[in-house]
Amino acid sequence: MSDKINIVKLTSAEISALWTTYMNDSVAKCLLTHFIETNTDPEIDSVLTSIQKIVNKHMDRIAELFQKENIVIPEAFKVEKHVIPKAPKLFSDVFYIQSAYQMCRFGISSHSTFFASSAREDIRFMFKDFIDDASQLYNDTVDKLQQKGIFVRMPFMTYPTKIDFVKKENFLTGWLGRKRSLLSIEVTHLITNAYQNEIGRAITIGFSQVAQEQVLREYFSRGKQLSKHILSSIRDVLEECDIPFPNIWDQSVNGSTTAPFSDQLMLYIIGILSNLGMMTDGAGLSATMRRDISAMYGSFITKTGAYGEDGMALMIEKGWMEQPPQFIDHEKLAKGK
């Protein structure tokens, strides 16, 4: 690597990428700590342990860089503060590995985005390493899911055998009359959305059972209802075109009422899921060519955004929201505030 990195400061994009990665990895570390402690399937344990090692490595690299650059290391989520030791198992072993699969997918996506927004050579090298780590973990997790017979594939379809062009404008419609069959890209986004909302539904059910504060129990229950609404809407669109709704997995929630995590961590996790939901909805909206599905995604974004904003308000009210890196407010300083 070039010596120039010693004199070039980090950009705002690089700082936010590193800060966000550190925060997300601290959440993953907390989740994995409880998963590994309560998991009873030796085959799944190897996957969870491998991911935990990579998470620790990434956090150490970022912390070392922050110290070198004289940037404060985030408080984030420390295991000793936010994970309750020996708490009863809240989710199934299958849920653990499905969550690990989602962590790997999210890691590949976020690291790729941060890699593409980085300028300094050492930061690009770092995120390239992170992408490689997440990709290897993704392959290992998919292999394990397939070996256990619980990997959910996208629907199969007839192979295209000829080139064709759209001839009628009703290709874009979807409000009235006969609706055209779905495109493969539309099905991909719909099922990806359903997959994430199944995880969201399971997590909100579990968290609503164990949260210490009643206001949070009610908030998590709202999230469960929102996930159910989204899943029902997606099911209707798929079944209308005779595309089976995927039987995603046994994501049973146990009957425990003892929290494995702090209320603060659980609320932050729901915030992450809300943001991911809107990103997934946005991707689906950009890919669909049917107006009724576009409107459906727009509705999802509005409802998920409002739900996420309410969660953020709770975080701020309770003093739990750590301030992300922010530009100096010169006008405020000029007024002596």
N, C-alpha and C positions, 0 to 999 in steps of 0.2 A: 504493500500500500504506500501511497505517496506521503512524504513528510508534511505536505501542505495542510493535512488535517489538524496539525498541532496549532495552527494559527487561524483557521477558519472556524468561526463560532457556529453552533447549531442553529438551524432555522426554526421558526415557530412550528412548522410542519413536523420537523424531526423531534422536537421536544414533546409535542402533543402525542406523536406516535409512540415514543418511548414511555411516556407517562401512562398512556392508556393501556399499553401492553403490560406494564408492571401492575397496574390496578387489576386488570382482567386475570392475570396469572395468579395474583394473590387470592382472588375468588376461587379459581380452579384448584389451587392448593388446599384451601379449606374444604371444598367439596370432596376432593380426592382423599383427604385425611379421614373423613367419616366413612366414605365408601370402602376404603381399604380396611378400616377397623371392623366394619360390620359385614363385609362380603363373605359369603360361604362357598363360592364357586372358585376352585383353584385355577381354572382356565381363564376366568375373567381377571383374577388377581394379577396375573402377569401383565395384562394390558394396562390396568390401573397404575401399577407400580412404575411401568415404563413412562407413562405420561407424567406422573409425579416427578420423576427424575429430570425430565426435560423442562418442566415448569420451574423447578428449583434452579436449574442451570441458566435459564433465560432471566430469571429475576436477579441472580447473582451478577450476570453480565451487565444488566442495565444499572443496577445499584453501583457497580464499580465505575461505570462511565459517568454517572451522575456525580459521584464523589470527585472524579478527575476534573469535571467541568464546573465544580462548585455549585451544583444544582441540588436543592433539597430533595432527599428521597421521600416519596409519598408515605404517609402513615399506612394507607391501604388497609388490608384485612389480615391481621396476624392470627395464626392458628390458635395460639394460647388464649386469645381474647374472644374469638368468634366461633370456635368449635367446642361443643360441650363433650368432654371425654366420657366414653362408655355410655353415651345416650343410646336408647333402643333404636333398632333399625326402622327407618321410616319408609324406604322404597325397596323394591325387589332387586335382586342381582341383575336381572335382565335390564331393568331401568338403568342400572349403573353403567353397563357397557353401551347402551344406547346413548346415554349422556356423554360418555367418552367419545363416541363416534361424532356427536354434534360438536364437542370441543375441538376435535381434529379438523372438521370441516370449517368451523369458524376461524381456527388458527390459520389455515391455508389462505382463507379469504382476507382476513385482516392483515396478515403479514405481507401478502402480495400488494395490498393497497398501500401499506406504509413503505414498502420497498420502492414502489413507483413514485412516491412523493418525497423521497429522500435524495439529497444532493451529495452530502459528504461521503467519501469513499468508505470509511469505516462503518458508517451507519448502513450503507447499502450492503456491505459484506455481512453485517450482523443480521439484517432481516433476510438476506439470502440463506444464511445458516438456519434461521428460524423456519423459513419455508421448507427447507430440506428436512428438518426435524419433524415438522407437522405432517409432511407428506409421508414420511416413513411410518409415523404413528398411525396415520390414516390407513395405509396399506395393511399394517398389522391388525388394526381393529376390524377392518372389513373382512380380512381373512378369518379372524376369529368368529365374527358374526355368521359368516357363511358356513364355517365348520360346525357351528352349533345349530344351523338351520333357522336362524332368526334374522337374517339380513333381508330387508324389504327392498325388492327391486321395483323399478318403474314398470308400468305396463308394457307388454310386448305389443307390436303393431305389424301390420303387413308392410313388407319392404316396398318402397317406391320402385316402379319398373319403367316409368317413362317420364319425360319432361312435360310439364303442363303450365299454363298461365291462367291467372284469375280473369274471368270474363264478365262477371256481374258485380255491381256495387254492393249487392246484398251480402257479399262476403263479409262486410264490416258490420252488418246489422245484428240484431239479437233481441230487440224489444218485443216485436210482434211476429206472428206467423212461424213458419218452420225455420229453425235455427240450423246453420251449417254445423257439421261435425267439428270437433275440436282439432286444432293443430297439435302436433307432437310437442312443440315448445310450450304451448298453453297448458297441456297436461303436466308437463314437467314442473312448471311453476306452481300449479294448483296442488300437486301432491307434495312438493317440497314445503309449501305453506301448511298443508295438513299435518305433515310430519312434525314440524316445529310446534304447531298448536297442540298436538297430542302431548308433547313434552310439557308445554306450558300448562295444559289442563292438569296433568299429574302433579306437577310441582305446586300449583296453586291449591289443589286439593290437600296435599300434604302439609303445606305451610299454614293453611287455614285451620288445621287441627292442632297445631303446636305453638303458634305465635302467642307470646305472653300478653300482648295488649289486644283488647277487644277491637279497637279501631283497625288494627292490622288484620285480624281474622276476617273482619267484614271486607276489607280491601282485597284480600286474597280471594275471598269468595266471589267478589265481582269479577276478578280475573278469570276464575273458572267458568263463569257464565259467558264471558266474552269469548273464551276459547271454544266453548260448546257452540255458540252462535256461528262463529267462523267455520268450524268443522261441518256444521249442518248445511251452511250455504255452499261450501265446496262439494259436499256429497251430492247435493241436488244437481249441480252443474255437471258433475261427472256421470251420474246415473242417467241423466237426461240423454246423454250420448252413448249409453250402454257401456260405459267404462267403469269397471268395478272399483269401488272405494277400497283402498288398501287396508287390510287387517294388520295394523302396524306392529303391535306386540303386546305381550302381557305386561302392562305397565301398572300393575296393582300397587296401591298405596296401603301400607300396613295400618293397623289400628292404634298405633302409638299416639299419645298426646303429650309426649315429652320432646321438647325441641332439641335437635342435634346442632342447631346453629343459633346465633344471636338474632334478635329481631332486626337489627341493623343490617346484617349480612343478607337475611332473607329478602328484605325490602329492596336492597341493592340488586340482588339477583333478578327480581321481577322487573326492575328498571332496565337491566340488560336485555331481558327477553322482550320487553316492549319495544326497545330500539331495534332489536333484530327483526321483530315482527314487521315494523314499518319498512325496514330495508327490504325484506322479502316481498312485501306487498308492492313496494315501488318497482322492484325488478319485474314482478308479474305484470304490473300495469304497463310497463314499457314494452313488454313482449307480446301482449295480447292484441288481437285484431278484431275482437268482437266488442261492441259497445256495451252490452249488458255486463260483460265480465269486467270491462274497464270501470264501470260504475260500481260494481261490487267491490273491487279493490279500493276505489276511492272511499267507499264507506268504511272498509276495514281500517284504512289509514287514519281516518277521522276519529273513529272510536278507540283505536289503539293509542293514538296520540293523546286523546283526552284522558284515557286511563293512566298512561305513563306520566302525564303532567301531574295528575293527582298524587301519584306515588312520589314524584320529585318534591312536591309541596310538603308531603309528610316528612321526607328526609330533611328538608330545610327547617321545618318547624321543630324537629327534635334535635337539631344540631348535628346530624349524622352525615351530611353531604360534604365531602372533602372538595375544596376549591381546586378546579383544574387550572393549569397554567393560563395566565391572563395577561394581556398587554396593560401597560401602565395607563391609568386614567389621568392624563396631564391636566385636564380641566379641573378635576377634583383636587389635585395637588396644588394647583394655582389658587384655589379657594381656601387652602389650608385645612382641608378635610382629610 
